[in-house]
Amino acid sequence: MHSLYISDLLRKNNLTPERVKLIRHSLSHERFRIAYETNFILEYTQMQRPNFFNGFDYALVFVGDEGTTAKLVGCYKITGVMKKLAATVFPSEYPSVLLEQPGHGKNIFHKLKNTKLFQDLINRLYIEWGKGTVNWHQKATNEKPIIKIGHVPKFQFSGYENLILKFEELEEILKDSVQYSEWHAALKSVNAIYLVTVLETGQQYVGSASGEDSILQRWKNYLRTKHGGNQRLKQLLNADPDLYKKFQFSILQVIPKNMTRSDVNELEDLYKRKLLTRTWENQNGLNDN
């Protein structure tokens, strides 16, 4: 038996649960993951079938990954629909792939507006959605227990292309999968070509996470070993065991998980040539091949 439910929170804010729709988007859904990573959750949610929001005044939007929990990411007021999509309805930065209508192409644009409701709980409130995660949208009359209200994370995930972390920052994120669940879900879902930079000297190493190995798993290996198996980094750490504290991690390019090993090697080689990270080309290079 839980002490607090999402319906309690709604009534506290003078919202009628019967008039609130709960939506749980999943990071395992590729199209939503793109919207999530580019901060277009509202725009993504606006494209639904014609009667999707009928009878509702508000939508509470959550994001989930594995398991049945869900994190609150938005509260939107439902104000109407636009049966004919205007060319300027989405910002120019909106990913073009999300404008496509795969499967059922009958979605229309719903007018949703951000509200000030629950802003203090965005990315902090977690609920138990229940076993029926396939039922990704439900009435708020279906009781969902509140299982956690967390602190605002020190580091906010703002997309792979913006990711630049010092070792101690990466360590904090990877050691706390609850507070940094957004980071863990994002890093677990992709492979990538990455860069390790020794801030003290400017030395650089280009590496890759591919196949079964996500970037989350790859970087956890650095957390454990400090060198990730790279011989040049091992040599540097043998000379200065605390040098790992000066390591910086960044992502050069996200790559599909189904990319062949040969194609990954070619892409990795391209970045090595661009950044001159091979030892025989540059004194600051840490790649032996």
C-alpha positions in Angstrom: 0.0 0.0 0.0 1.4 3.4 -1.0 0.8 6.6 0.9 0.7 9.0 -2.1 -0.7 8.7 -5.6 -0.6 11.0 -8.7 -4.3 11.6 -8.2 -3.6 13.1 -4.8 -1.1 15.5 -6.5 -3.7 16.5 -9.1 -6.5 17.2 -6.6 -4.1 19.3 -4.5 -3.6 21.5 -7.6 -7.4 21.6 -8.3 -7.2 19.3 -11.3 -9.8 16.6 -11.8 -8.2 13.2 -12.5 -10.9 12.3 -15.0 -9.9 15.3 -17.1 -6.1 14.5 -17.1 -4.4 12.1 -19.5 -1.2 10.4 -18.4 1.3 9.6 -21.2 4.4 7.4 -20.8 6.8 7.8 -23.7 9.6 5.2 -23.8 13.3 5.7 -24.5 13.3 2.4 -26.3 11.2 4.0 -29.0 13.7 5.4 -31.4 11.6 8.3 -32.6 10.8 9.5 -29.1 14.4 9.1 -28.1 15.4 11.5 -30.8 12.8 14.0 -29.6 14.0 13.5 -26.0 17.6 14.0 -26.8 16.9 17.2 -28.8 14.5 18.6 -26.2 11.3 18.4 -28.3 9.1 16.4 -26.1 6.2 18.8 -26.3 6.3 19.0 -30.1 6.6 15.2 -30.3 3.5 14.7 -28.1 1.4 17.1 -30.1 1.2 14.8 -33.1 -1.5 12.2 -32.2 -4.6 10.6 -33.7 -7.6 13.0 -34.0 -9.5 12.0 -30.9 -6.5 11.3 -28.7 -7.1 14.2 -26.2 -10.9 14.3 -26.4 -12.4 14.8 -23.0 -9.2 15.9 -21.4 -8.0 19.3 -20.2 -4.4 18.5 -19.3 -1.7 15.9 -20.2 0.9 14.8 -17.8 3.9 13.4 -19.7 6.4 10.9 -18.4 9.4 9.1 -19.8 10.3 5.5 -19.0 12.9 3.0 -20.1 13.4 -0.5 -18.8 11.1 -1.5 -16.0 7.8 0.0 -15.1 8.8 3.3 -13.5 8.3 6.7 -15.2 9.7 10.2 -14.7 7.6 13.4 -15.0 8.9 15.5 -17.9 6.0 17.9 -18.7 2.5 19.1 -17.8 0.6 20.5 -20.9 -2.7 22.2 -21.2 -4.8 21.0 -24.1 -6.2 23.9 -26.1 -7.4 22.5 -29.4 -6.3 20.8 -32.7 -5.0 21.9 -36.1 -6.4 19.5 -38.7 -4.3 20.9 -41.5 -0.6 21.1 -40.4 0.9 24.5 -41.0 4.4 24.6 -42.4 5.7 26.8 -39.6 4.1 24.9 -36.7 7.4 23.3 -35.7 10.7 25.2 -35.2 13.3 24.9 -37.9 15.5 22.8 -35.5 12.9 20.1 -35.2 14.4 16.8 -36.5 13.1 16.2 -40.0 12.7 12.4 -39.3 10.0 13.2 -36.7 7.9 15.0 -39.3 7.5 11.7 -41.1 4.4 9.6 -40.3 5.4 5.9 -40.3 2.8 3.2 -39.7 -0.5 5.1 -39.3 -0.3 8.5 -41.1 -3.4 9.9 -39.6 -1.9 11.9 -36.8 -2.9 15.5 -36.5 -1.4 18.4 -34.6 -2.9 19.1 -31.2 -2.4 22.5 -29.6 -0.7 21.9 -26.3 0.8 24.6 -24.1 3.4 24.4 -21.3 2.0 25.3 -17.9 3.6 26.3 -14.6 2.0 23.3 -12.9 4.4 20.9 -11.3 7.5 22.8 -12.6 9.3 22.1 -9.4 8.8 18.4 -10.0 9.9 18.1 -13.6 12.7 15.5 -13.8 12.3 14.8 -10.1 8.9 13.0 -9.7 8.8 9.2 -10.3 5.7 7.1 -10.4 5.1 3.4 -10.8 3.3 3.0 -14.1 2.4 -0.7 -13.4 2.8 -3.8 -15.5 0.8 -2.6 -18.4 3.5 -0.4 -20.0 2.1 -1.3 -23.4 -0.9 0.9 -22.3 1.3 4.0 -22.8 -1.6 6.5 -22.3 -4.2 6.3 -19.6 -6.7 8.3 -17.6 -5.3 9.7 -14.4 -8.1 7.9 -12.6 -5.9 4.8 -12.9 -4.0 5.1 -9.7 -0.3 5.5 -10.1 1.8 5.6 -6.9 4.4 8.2 -6.4 7.6 6.3 -5.6 10.2 9.0 -5.5 10.7 12.8 -5.5 14.4 13.3 -6.1 16.8 16.2 -6.0 17.6 18.2 -9.1 20.7 16.6 -10.6 23.9 18.6 -10.6 24.5 17.7 -14.3 21.7 17.9 -16.8 21.8 15.8 -20.0 21.5 18.2 -23.0 22.3 15.9 -25.9 25.2 13.7 -27.0 26.8 16.5 -29.0 27.0 18.7 -25.9 28.5 16.1 -23.7 31.9 17.1 -22.3 32.7 15.6 -18.9 35.8 15.6 -16.6 36.5 12.3 -15.0 35.1 13.3 -11.6 31.9 14.4 -13.3 31.6 11.2 -15.3 32.2 9.3 -12.0 29.4 11.1 -10.2 27.0 10.4 -13.0 27.8 6.7 -13.6 27.8 5.9 -9.9 24.3 7.2 -9.3 21.8 5.5 -11.7 18.8 6.8 -9.8 19.5 10.5 -9.7 21.1 10.3 -13.2 18.6 7.9 -14.7 18.3 10.1 -17.7 22.0 9.9 -18.4 22.1 6.2 -17.9 19.2 5.6 -20.3 20.7 7.9 -22.9 24.3 6.4 -22.7 22.9 2.9 -22.6 20.9 3.3 -25.7 23.7 4.2 -28.1 27.2 3.3 -29.4 29.6 6.1 -30.3 33.0 7.3 -31.3 34.4 9.1 -28.3 37.4 11.2 -27.3 39.5 11.1 -24.2 41.7 14.2 -23.6 44.3 14.7 -21.0 43.6 18.3 -20.0 47.0 18.9 -18.5 48.9 18.0 -21.7 46.4 18.1 -24.5 47.0 14.5 -25.4 44.1 12.8 -27.0 42.8 9.2 -27.6 40.0 8.3 -30.0 38.0 5.2 -29.1 34.8 3.5 -29.9 31.9 1.6 -28.3 30.2 -0.8 -30.7 28.5 -4.1 -31.1 27.0 -5.3 -27.8 29.0 -2.6 -25.9 27.1 0.7 -25.3 28.9 3.9 -24.5 27.7 3.5 -20.9 29.4 0.1 -20.6 32.5 1.4 -22.2 32.9 4.4 -19.9 32.1 2.3 -16.9 35.2 0.4 -17.8 37.2 3.6 -17.6 35.7 4.3 -14.2 36.9 0.9 -13.0 40.3 0.8 -14.6 41.0 4.5 -15.2 42.7 3.6 -18.6 40.0 1.6 -20.4 42.6 -0.9 -21.6 44.6 1.7 -23.7 48.3 1.0 -23.4 49.4 4.7 -23.7 47.0 5.7 -20.9 48.4 2.9 -18.8 51.9 4.2 -19.3 50.9 7.7 -18.3 49.1 6.4 -15.2 52.1 4.4 -14.2 54.2 7.6 -14.2 51.4 9.6 -12.5 48.7 7.5 -10.9 46.4 10.5 -10.3 46.5 11.8 -13.9 43.1 10.2 -14.6 41.6 13.1 -12.6 42.7 15.3 -15.5 40.9 13.2 -18.1 38.0 14.7 -20.1 35.4 12.6 -22.0 33.3 13.7 -25.0 31.3 12.1 -27.8 32.5 12.7 -31.3 29.6 10.9 -33.1 26.8 8.6 -32.1 26.7 5.5 -34.3 23.9 2.9 -35.0 24.1 -0.2 -32.9 23.9 -2.3 -36.1 26.9 -0.7 -37.8 29.4 -3.3 -38.8 32.7 -3.6 -37.1 34.4 -2.7 -40.4 32.4 0.5 -40.8 33.1 1.4 -37.2 36.8 1.0 -37.8 36.6 3.2 -40.8 34.8 6.0 -38.9 37.1 5.7 -36.0 40.1 5.9 -38.4 38.6 9.1 -39.9 38.5 10.8 -36.5 42.0 9.7 -35.7 43.2 11.3 -39.0 41.1 14.5 -38.4 42.5 15.0 -34.9 46.0 13.6 -35.5 45.8 11.2 -32.5 48.2 8.6 -33.7 51.4 8.5 -31.8 53.6 8.6 -35.0 51.8 11.7 -36.4 51.6 13.8 -33.3 53.4 13.9 -30.0 50.0 14.5 -28.3 48.5 11.4 -29.9 47.6 8.4 -27.8 46.4 6.0 -30.5 48.9 3.3 -31.5 47.0 2.3 -34.6 
